[in-house]
């Protein structure tokens, strides 16, 4: 099972958007059981294709984190 849990909700097919809650309680790639990430993002509906929605959610999270790092002067 992948480390991420995705909860897809509030699909708005008319607007073509869906909300995705991403949660990881531990980051095995970092050998840590105490670090976690939780995020809520809005991504394209992609005709309900769950794989495409998950990929878009992770991409959006990466964009948000990158922007925050830049804003913080990193």
C-alpha positions, 0 to 999 in steps of 0.5 A: 500500500502506498504511504499516501492516503487520498480522500477525494470529495466535493467533485464539481463536474460542472466547474471541473474541480475536485478537492483532495485530502492528502495524508501521510502519517509517516515518511518511510523514504525518510526513515521517520515515524514521527513526521507527517504531512496533511494537505487539502488541494483543489485539482481538475476533475479529470472525468473522475479518473482517480489515478489522474486526480491523485497525480494532479494532487501530488503535483499541486502539493509540490507546487504549493510547497515550492512557492512557500519555500521561495516565499520564506527565502529558501 
